[in-house]
């Protein structure tokens, strides 16, 4: 059984920063690929960033240079540091995990955390 517990969303002004966390609790199997997807109102869910067990990293073009994904293997936790936030980053952010998470999402999802960028 896999659970993904997210934290760190909230309201921030344009240009501000937030850090999302996702802790994976897994019984029986470790899922090495983790990532973040987001979904804005009226839009499809899209990949934001992903990291594999070998620390291969993918970013959406829209967040390159502003967002950084990282992981702490000892804590089975992945982080998303979001800097220079823009109003268009407003969305529900979902943690995702599986044997792969790109190009298609993995099997497991967190509950989602709201990120709102607004003045």
N, C-alpha and C positions, 0 to 999 in steps of 0.2 A: 504494500500500500504506500502511495506517495502523497505527501502533502507539501504544498508550497505556501509559505507564510510571508506575505509582503508587508512592508512598512515604509514610511517616508514621504508619502504624497502630501499635497497641501496646496495652499494659495501662495503665489509668489509674484512679485512685480516683474515686468520685462527687464531682462538683463540680470536677473537674480539666479540663484542656484538652489538645487535640491539634490538630495541623495536618496535613492531608493535601495532597499535591501530585500532580498528574497532568500529565506532559509528553507532548505530542502530536508525534509525528514522522510526517510525511505526505509522500509523494512524489506530486507532480502536482496535488494539490487540497488546499485548506485547509478544514477543517471548523470553522465559526465557532460552532456551538452545542456547548456542553460542559456536563456536569453530573455529579452524583453520585447514584447509587442505592444502596440497601442491602438486604440480605436477612438476616433473623434466622432461627435454626433453626425449621423448621416454619411459616414465614411466607412470603408472596409478596414478591418484590422490589418495592420502593417508591421513588418519587422522594424525594430529600432536598433537593436544590437544583439549579438550572440557570441558566445564563447564556448569552445569545445574543451574536452578533457586535456588536450595538448595545448590549450591556450591559443588556438587559432581564433581570430576575431573578425567579425563582420559588423559593419555599420551601414545604416541607411545613409544615402548621400546627404539628406537633409540635416543630419546631426553630426556629420564628420567634423572634427575640430572643436566641437562643443561638448559632446557627451563622451564619457569613458566607462567602459564596462570592465569589471575586474572580479576576481573570485578569491575566496579564502577556502582552500580545500579542507583545512582542519575543521572549519565551522560549517562546511557544506553550504556556503552562502555566496550568492552573487550580488554585486552592487552595480548600480548605475549612477554615476556622478553626472549631473546635468548642469552645465554652466551656460551663461549667456542665453537664458531661456527667452523664447519668443511666444507671442500669443498663439501662433500656429502649433506650438507644442502642447497646447491644451488638449487633454484626452484622458481616458482611463488607460492606465498602464498595467499590463498583465505580465507576470512572470511565467515563463514556459520552460519545460524540461522534457527531455527524452533522450533516446540514443542519438538522434540528430534533431536540430531545431531549425535548420535551414537546408534547402530552400523552403521547405514546408515546416509548419510548427510541429513540435513534439507532442506527445500524447497528453501531457499533464499541464494544467493551468492553475495559477493562483487565483485568488478571489478578485483581484483588480484593485488598484489604488488610483484615486483621482488626482490629477495634476492640473491645476488651473493657473494660467499665466495671464495676469490682468492688472492694470493700474487702477 
